[in-house]
Amino acid sequence: MRKRWRKCICIAAGYGGLLIAGCGGGGGMLTQNPITVNLPISTVVVMPAGSTVIVPIQIGSTSETALVSLVGLPAGVSERYAASDTNPSGTLAFTANSTTPTGTTMPTITVMSAGQTAMTRFTLVVKAK
């Protein structure tokens, strides 16, 4: 997202002085750094009817909030995102129910924050006990 700044000039008369300012059409551009998303653990292993696996998620954004969604999780695997108190980075918790089939998938994480979107993929292994 780019914001265009304008130079401004106003004229005001007051107690013993004159202030002059005005608006011009040009000006520089202010660019916003893109947001980022990263899982420091590239392979997540869960077991059917096993314990919840908690993985850190690192989100770089100028905003303190983010919307996190996942697509491509196998049937029976649920996830829950929890942000930290001060920024959108936090944790993802994965749980597989007893009917989740074993195998490997590559889900995609999509993060929306500060009017931008970032995505990353990771490997999810559902492993028999």
C-alpha positions in Angstrom: 0.0 0.0 0.0 1.4 3.4 -0.9 0.3 6.7 0.6 0.8 9.9 -1.3 1.8 12.9 0.9 1.0 16.4 -0.4 2.8 19.6 0.5 0.4 22.2 1.9 0.4 25.9 2.2 -2.3 28.0 4.1 -2.7 31.7 4.5 -3.9 33.0 7.8 -3.8 36.5 9.3 -3.8 37.0 13.0 -2.5 39.0 15.8 0.4 40.9 14.2 1.5 38.2 11.8 0.8 36.4 8.6 1.2 32.7 8.1 1.5 31.3 4.6 1.2 27.6 3.7 -0.2 25.8 0.6 -0.8 22.4 -1.0 1.2 21.2 -4.0 0.4 18.2 -6.2 3.7 16.3 -6.1 5.5 14.8 -3.2 7.2 11.7 -2.2 5.7 8.3 -1.7 5.5 6.5 1.7 5.8 2.8 1.3 4.7 0.2 3.9 6.9 -2.8 4.6 5.2 -6.1 3.6 4.0 -8.4 6.4 5.7 -11.7 6.9 4.7 -15.1 8.3 7.0 -17.9 9.3 6.9 -21.2 11.2 10.3 -21.9 12.7 9.3 -25.6 12.7 8.9 -26.7 9.1 7.4 -30.1 9.9 4.7 -30.6 12.4 3.9 -34.2 13.6 0.6 -35.1 15.2 -0.8 -38.5 16.2 -4.5 -39.5 16.0 -6.1 -39.1 19.4 -2.7 -37.9 20.6 -1.7 -34.8 22.6 -2.1 -31.3 21.2 1.1 -30.1 19.4 1.9 -26.4 19.9 4.0 -24.6 17.3 5.2 -21.0 17.3 4.1 -18.7 14.5 6.1 -15.6 13.7 4.2 -12.7 12.1 5.9 -9.5 11.2 3.4 -6.6 10.9 2.9 -3.0 11.9 -0.4 -4.0 13.4 -0.9 -5.8 16.7 -3.7 -8.0 15.2 -3.9 -10.6 12.5 -6.4 -13.0 11.0 -4.8 -16.4 10.5 -6.4 -19.2 8.5 -5.3 -22.6 7.3 -6.3 -24.6 4.3 -5.3 -28.1 3.4 -5.5 -29.7 6.8 -6.5 -33.4 6.6 -10.0 -34.5 7.9 -9.9 -34.8 11.7 -7.1 -32.3 12.3 -8.1 -29.0 14.0 -6.0 -26.0 14.7 -6.3 -23.0 17.0 -4.3 -19.7 16.7 -3.4 -17.6 19.8 -1.7 -14.3 19.5 0.7 -12.9 22.1 -0.4 -10.0 24.2 1.7 -7.4 22.3 1.8 -8.5 18.6 0.3 -11.0 16.2 3.0 -13.6 16.6 2.0 -16.4 18.9 1.2 -20.1 18.6 -0.7 -22.6 16.5 -2.2 -25.6 18.3 -2.9 -28.8 16.3 -5.0 -31.7 17.4 -5.8 -34.9 15.5 -8.9 -36.9 16.4 -9.0 -40.7 16.5 -10.3 -41.1 12.9 -7.7 -38.9 11.3 -5.9 -40.9 8.5 -2.1 -41.2 8.7 -0.1 -39.4 6.0 1.6 -36.2 5.0 0.1 -33.0 3.7 1.3 -29.5 2.9 -1.2 -27.0 4.4 -1.1 -23.3 3.6 -1.2 -20.6 6.3 -2.7 -17.3 5.2 -2.2 -14.2 7.4 -4.0 -10.9 6.9 -2.8 -7.9 8.9 -2.3 -4.2 8.3 -4.3 -4.4 5.1 -1.9 -7.0 3.6 -1.7 -10.7 3.1 1.2 -13.2 3.5 1.2 -17.0 3.1 3.5 -19.8 3.9 3.3 -23.6 3.7 4.5 -26.3 6.0 4.6 -30.1 6.2 2.0 -31.8 8.5 2.6 -35.5 9.2 -0.2 -37.6 10.9 1.8 -40.5 12.3 0.4 -43.7 13.8 1.3 -44.3 17.5 
